[in-house]
Amino acid sequence: MGQLLQQLLNGLTIGSFYALIALGYTMVYGVLKLINFAHGDLFMLGAYLGLVTLMSLVVSMGLSANLLVFMLIFVIVMAVVGGVGIVLERIAYRPLYKAGRLPAIVSALGASIFLQNGVMLLYGARYRTFPEEFKTAVPEVMWTFAGARLTLMQVLMLIISFLLMAALYFFVNYTRVGTAMRAVALDHDTARLMGIDVNRIIALVFVIGPALGAAGGIMVGLFYGRIYFTLGWSYGLKAFTAAILGGIGNIPGAMVGGLLLGLIEALATGFVSDAWKNAIAFFILVIILILRPTGLLGERVAEKL
Amino acid sequence: MALLEIENLHAYYGHVHVLKGVSLRVEEGEIVSLIGANGAGKTTTLRSISGLLRPREGQIVFDGQVINDMPAHQIVYRGICQAPEGRKIFSTLTVQENLNMGAYSLGNDKAAIEANRRRVFELFPRLEERKNQIAGTLSGGEQQMLAIGRALMARPKLLMLDEPSLGLAPMLVQAIFQTIREINSQGVTILLVEQNARAALRLAHRAYVLETGRIVLSGPAQQLLGDEQVRKAYLGES
């Protein structure tokens, strides 16, 4: 019982990271029908910038590592990575929209390699660990019930993830610009006939997606305590899988897919073995896609890559 | 000065020369109809006016302003709205959300949006009954009402309708054309593209006949209805 509860909690935490990253894949796919292969690397960039900002604010500038400083780190890193997202769209994707889908995907792969190698050059090819100091930021509180442990850090991360997702859900479904985003995802030309500046909506998607991914990056760094420059590849693949699982292009689908993938992995780790978690997770993915080719919440077939 | 004035318009799809020097004008308050066979360039003309397709040559002047080099979304702000061919409603959005998108160019002007919504609901009471329904689940006639209503939400000076009768039962076609007349009597200028030439000519003040990218005939709609050539080619009479 305790074991089960523990794995569910862990799965929920990791799953919320996957969900945050998956949103970026699914939103870009939604408006452009493009798989942004560089998205995982933007997430990785978020993890590195999280560490760098933490170091400079707490270690160099001597700010006490409290909750407020942590929030500040999130705001700064999300803003910077969101900015990188816009620049990426401008120089790597926008010039290619007229050339069809394939060139943009090749460009996305190129951007991915560029970002990975850029971070490797700047911060080195070795693991980077988060300093011990940051741990004092969040009091070492831990709850134990029914044999499962839950730390305050974990609770905070869950809260941040769910707040971000709730905010996105509200924005997309209940605001004018959010509705315009859904309209653009359905039909660019008709959206233009409504007076919607489609390029601006696309740019906005390239801010929101990477910013959410960056928040996931900071949290993955804090949660595991160490990061490396290929982080974007492994997590990106998982999050992309989560987006497909939920139905690519569908925002609630990415959230559900991410959480589900996290839970499956955690349960596989807890009850089978850590070595088998990927095999089991992807096995279940294949089964779900055989039964529901459009993903759990997907309506339209993701027919074109 | 006419509300819309098109001069020697040439447009291409890739290498295909679709419009070969189209000139036409629409005066304020008129219903002008553009008729012609499939592939004559009717939709292409509308797409050029609304900015979805950039003409290679020629000039489009609307309300005293050259608009043929403006991006599509800005042309909406000048006062041209279009109910595109095939309705193109946003199928997974609700009726209400579709209408809100029609009013996108009004920004956050809640009062104006509400006033326009009232007007649209008066024209199409059916839409009010179904305002919370997902648009894709509406019937064909209701979708056409939504497409027209959505275009009216920005209170355009010029409303362009592309094949509003397409795929509708004859009864519904009549009702839709009646509503178009009503919209026009409220002061909205209308440019109507139709394959249903008879209905379009009965409704319009003036009409142009488009044939493989060229205007071959134009004049008062009544006159065209009686024209020998038009009767043979477009009204199915011998």
Chai-1 contact restraints between the chains, C-beta under 6 A:
chainA,res_idxA,chainB,res_idxB,connection_type,confidence,min_distance_angstrom,max_distance_angstrom,comment,restraint_id
A,T179,B,E97,contact,1.0,0.0,6.0,A-B,restraint_1
A,A183,B,F90,contact,1.0,0.0,6.0,A-B,restraint_2
A,A183,B,M101,contact,1.0,0.0,6.0,A-B,restraint_3
A,L186,B,F90,contact,1.0,0.0,6.0,A-B,restraint_4
A,D189,B,L52,contact,1.0,0.0,6.0,A-B,restraint_5
A,T190,B,K88,contact,1.0,0.0,6.0,A-B,restraint_6
A,R192,B,A72,contact,1.0,0.0,6.0,A-B,restraint_7
A,R192,B,H73,contact,1.0,0.0,6.0,A-B,restraint_8
A,L193,B,S50,contact,1.0,0.0,6.0,A-B,restraint_9
A,L193,B,Q82,contact,1.0,0.0,6.0,A-B,restraint_10
A,M194,B,M101,contact,1.0,0.0,6.0,A-B,restraint_11
A,M194,B,G102,contact,1.0,0.0,6.0,A-B,restraint_12
A,M194,B,Y104,contact,1.0,0.0,6.0,A-B,restraint_13
A,G195,B,H73,contact,1.0,0.0,6.0,A-B,restraint_14
A,G195,B,V76,contact,1.0,0.0,6.0,A-B,restraint_15
A,G195,B,Y104,contact,1.0,0.0,6.0,A-B,restraint_16
A,G195,B,S105,contact,1.0,0.0,6.0,A-B,restraint_17
A,I196,B,H73,contact,1.0,0.0,6.0,A-B,restraint_18
A,I196,B,Y104,contact,1.0,0.0,6.0,A-B,restraint_19
A,D197,B,H73,contact,1.0,0.0,6.0,A-B,restraint_20
